[in-house]
Amino acid sequence: MVVTAEDLAEAFSRFDRENPAVFQELRRLALELKAAGRQHYGLKSLFEVLRWEYALKTEGEAFKLNNNYTAFYARMLMAAEPDLQGFFEIREAKADDDRAG
């Protein structure tokens, strides 16, 4: 089965709605790093911290924190927090083109 960018975006939106604490915790961790002087950091590392902290707390799909969601969270965090603009390295994705058109 081929998973499209649209499928991923829909799955991410559903996961984010069902688990708003994930965004808040990623935001908290990223802002702590920024305050400690870090200029750049990898969101996947923050995911690993949350996996450890929230192994049994998320709801929804079987993969508690799906690696496919890291790009969505990185973009969302940088859009929501002016202090985090440019904090995460992102690659251009087909989903970016879909949203622009």
N, C-alpha and C positions, 0 to 999 in steps of 0.2 A: 504494500500500500504506500503510495506517495503522499507525503505530508506537505501541503503547500504553506506558503508564508501566511496566507489567510487563515488556515487551520491553526497554525501556531499562535497567531495573534488572538484568535477566538479562545483558544485553550488558556492562554496567558490571562486574558481579561477575566475569564471565569475564575481562575485560580486566585488572581489578585482580589476580586470581589469577595471570595470565600475566606481569604486569609489576609486581611488588611494589615495585620501585625508584621507580616514579612517586610512590606515596604517600610514601615516605621522603624523596624529594627535595622534594616540595611541603611536607612537614612542616618540613624543614630551612630552606627559604626563608622560610616563614611565621614560624618562630621567630626567624630572623635579623632579620626586619623588626620583630617585636614587641620584641626586645631593643634595637633601634635607636630605639625610642620610638614606632613607628607603632601607633595604636590600631585602625585599620581598614585593610583593603586588599582589592583585587579578585582573586579567584582566577584569573580569566581572564588577568590580567597574569602571574601565576606560570606559567600554562600556556604563555604565549609564551616565557618564559625556558626552560622545559623543551623546547619545540619546537626551540629553537635548540641547546640542549645535547645533546638525545637524538634528533636527526632520524633517525638510522640505528640506534638501539639497541632500540626497542620491537619486540614480536612480536605477531602476531595480525592484526587487521583492517587494511584499507588506510589508513584515516585514523589516523595514528599517535596523536594525542591528540584525541579527539573532543570538541568543545565541549559535547556533550550530557552529558558526564561531570563538568563543573565543579561542578554543584550537588551531586552525590553526594560528590565529594571535599571540598567545603566542609563539608558536614554531618559527614562521617566525621572530618575533621581536628578540628573543634570538639568532637566527642564524645570523641575519643581524647586530646586535649590540653587540660587545664583552662586553661592560659594562653591558649589560642586561642578560648575561648568568647566569642562575639559579635564575633570578629575579622572575619569575612566577613559581608556582607549577604546574606541569603537571602530568597527569596520563597516563599510557601506554594505547594506543588505538589500535584497530584492524588496523587502517590505518597505524600505525607505522610499523606493521608487513608486510603489503602489500608493503610498500615502500622499506623495507629491502630486500625483496625477489625479 
